[in-house]
Amino acid sequence: MHLDQLLADRYSCRAFLPDPVSDDVIDRLFALAQRTPSWCNTQPWQVHLLGGEALARFGKGIGERVLTGEQVADLGLPTYEGVHAERRRESGYGLYSALDIAREDREARGLQMFKNFSFFGAPHTAIVTTDKALGTYGVLDCGGYVNTLMLAAQSLGLGVIAQGAIAMYSDYVRDFLDLPEDRLVVCAVSFGHADESDPANAFRTSRADVASVVRRIDS
């Protein structure tokens, strides 16, 4: 599949079928992702791939942790201002509209958000961590890895979603995976076979015009 088609077709899958992905496809997926370029070829990403009973235990535990309300993120918590806040609202309201959830229905919105912590029903979740000593450059390289992983999943006919929400509870992730202190939690990437009948998977986000983000300087 050509890159332009992969980029056009990829979306954040928010409803999965329960069927697991075969081992040979998973092996192919992560072999493709491993070709991601990185700063000085450091390849700072490490991945914990959860499925089956382990994923069920992880989801139950992080769901309980979320209910305490306290967020502890290794990479800090984002602040959305200006156009970034506008794009975030547009994305959220677009999803709620696709699901026929009224803007004022806080309970339904909360329940939809909470599906992050059951991984939208995905049978596999990859937790991506970086080397603390590499700082921003390690996180940047892991972002490239996540992007490659998602496009590789798309090329293999899989649904996929990157989940920053999981990293908002890095303390729980660290305890569950017994991570050493020199590893930082970046995000999760959940994948599987998309449930195309779910209205959540009909929603697509918009993109800013290229002219609004690219400034050409020729002289």
C-alpha positions in Angstrom: 0.0 0.0 0.0 1.3 3.4 -0.9 2.2 5.9 1.9 -0.4 8.5 0.7 -3.1 5.8 0.9 -2.0 4.7 4.4 -2.0 8.2 5.7 -5.4 8.9 4.2 -7.0 5.7 5.6 -5.5 5.6 9.1 -7.7 6.7 11.9 -7.9 6.2 15.7 -9.8 3.0 16.1 -12.2 3.2 19.2 -13.9 -0.2 18.9 -12.3 -3.6 18.3 -13.4 -7.1 17.8 -12.2 -9.5 20.5 -10.4 -11.8 18.2 -6.6 -11.8 18.8 -4.2 -11.0 16.0 -2.1 -14.0 14.9 1.5 -14.3 16.1 3.0 -14.1 12.6 1.1 -10.8 11.9 2.3 -9.4 15.3 5.8 -10.4 14.5 5.6 -8.7 11.2 4.1 -5.6 12.8 6.9 -5.1 15.2 9.6 -6.0 12.7 8.3 -3.1 10.5 8.2 -0.7 13.4 11.7 -1.6 14.3 12.9 0.1 11.1 12.0 3.5 12.6 14.9 6.0 12.4 16.3 7.5 15.6 18.8 10.0 16.9 22.3 8.5 16.4 20.4 5.2 16.0 19.9 5.0 19.7 16.5 3.2 19.3 15.4 4.2 22.8 12.0 2.5 22.7 11.2 -0.5 24.7 7.8 -2.2 24.4 5.7 -4.3 26.8 3.1 -6.1 24.8 0.0 -7.1 26.8 -2.7 -9.5 25.8 -5.0 -12.1 27.3 -5.3 -12.3 31.0 -2.4 -9.9 31.5 -4.2 -7.2 29.6 -7.4 -7.9 31.5 -5.6 -7.5 34.9 -3.8 -4.3 33.7 -7.1 -2.8 32.5 -8.9 -3.6 35.7 -6.1 -2.1 37.8 -5.6 1.1 35.8 -9.4 1.6 35.8 -9.4 1.5 39.6 -6.4 3.8 39.7 -8.2 6.3 37.4 -11.1 6.5 39.9 -8.8 8.0 42.5 -8.6 11.1 40.3 -4.9 11.8 40.7 -2.8 11.9 37.5 1.0 11.2 37.7 2.6 11.4 34.2 6.3 10.8 33.7 6.4 13.3 30.8 4.2 15.9 32.6 0.6 16.9 31.8 -0.2 18.9 28.7 -1.7 22.4 28.6 -4.1 23.1 25.7 -4.2 26.7 24.7 -5.2 28.7 21.6 -5.6 26.7 18.4 -4.5 23.5 20.2 -7.5 23.8 22.5 -9.8 24.6 19.5 -8.6 21.5 17.7 -9.0 19.4 20.8 -12.6 20.5 21.3 -13.4 20.0 17.6 -12.1 16.5 17.8 -14.0 15.7 21.0 -17.3 17.2 19.9 -16.9 15.4 16.5 -16.6 12.0 18.2 -19.5 12.7 20.5 -21.6 13.7 17.6 -20.8 10.5 15.8 -21.8 8.6 18.9 -25.0 10.7 19.3 -23.8 12.0 22.7 -25.0 15.5 23.5 -22.4 18.0 24.6 -24.1 18.6 27.9 -24.3 14.8 28.7 -21.3 14.7 31.0 -22.1 11.2 32.2 -22.1 9.7 28.7 -18.9 11.6 27.8 -17.2 10.3 30.9 -18.2 6.7 30.1 -16.8 7.1 26.6 -13.6 8.5 27.9 -13.3 5.6 30.4 -13.2 3.2 27.5 -9.6 4.2 27.1 -8.8 2.0 30.1 -10.4 -1.1 28.6 -8.5 -0.2 25.5 -11.7 0.1 23.5 -11.9 -3.7 23.5 -8.6 -4.2 21.7 -7.0 -7.7 22.3 -3.4 -6.2 22.4 -1.9 -3.2 23.9 1.8 -2.1 23.6 3.2 0.1 26.3 6.0 2.2 24.9 8.8 3.5 27.2 11.9 5.5 26.7 15.3 5.9 28.3 15.2 8.7 30.8 18.8 9.8 30.1 18.0 10.6 26.5 15.5 13.3 27.6 13.5 15.0 24.9 15.4 13.3 22.1 14.4 9.9 23.3 10.7 10.9 23.6 10.9 12.3 20.0 12.3 9.1 18.7 9.6 7.1 20.5 7.0 9.4 18.8 8.5 8.3 15.5 8.3 4.7 16.5 4.6 5.0 17.5 3.8 6.6 14.1 5.6 3.8 12.3 3.9 1.2 14.4 0.4 2.7 13.6 1.1 3.0 9.9 2.5 -0.6 9.8 -0.7 -1.8 11.6 -2.8 0.0 8.9 -0.8 -1.7 6.2 -1.5 -5.1 7.7 -5.2 -4.4 7.8 -5.4 -3.8 11.6 -7.2 -1.1 13.6 -4.9 0.9 15.9 -5.0 3.8 18.4 -2.3 5.6 20.3 -3.3 6.2 23.9 -1.7 9.0 25.8 -4.3 8.5 28.5 -2.5 5.5 29.7 0.7 7.6 30.3 -1.3 9.9 32.6 -1.1 7.2 35.2 2.6 6.4 34.8 2.9 5.4 38.5 0.4 2.5 38.0 2.0 1.4 34.7 5.5 1.5 36.4 4.3 -0.7 39.3 2.4 -3.2 37.0 5.3 -3.7 34.6 8.0 -3.4 37.3 9.8 -0.7 35.3 13.2 0.5 36.5 13.5 4.2 37.3 15.5 4.9 34.2 12.4 4.1 32.0 9.7 6.8 31.2 6.2 5.8 30.1 5.4 7.5 26.8 2.1 6.0 25.7 0.2 2.9 24.9 -0.7 1.7 21.4 -3.7 -0.7 21.2 -4.4 -2.7 18.1 -6.5 -5.5 16.8 -9.3 -6.1 14.2 -11.5 -3.0 14.0 -15.3 -3.3 14.6 -16.4 -1.5 11.5 -20.1 -1.6 12.7 -19.4 0.7 15.6 -20.2 4.3 14.9 -17.0 5.4 16.8 -15.0 4.1 13.8 -16.9 6.2 11.3 -15.5 9.4 12.9 -12.5 11.2 11.3 -10.5 14.1 12.5 -9.7 17.1 10.3 -6.3 18.4 9.4 -5.0 22.0 9.2 -4.1 23.4 5.8 -0.5 22.9 4.9 -0.1 26.7 4.3 -1.0 27.3 8.0 1.9 25.1 9.3 4.6 25.3 6.6 6.5 28.6 6.1 8.7 28.6 3.0 11.9 30.7 3.1 13.6 30.8 -0.3 15.8 33.9 0.0 
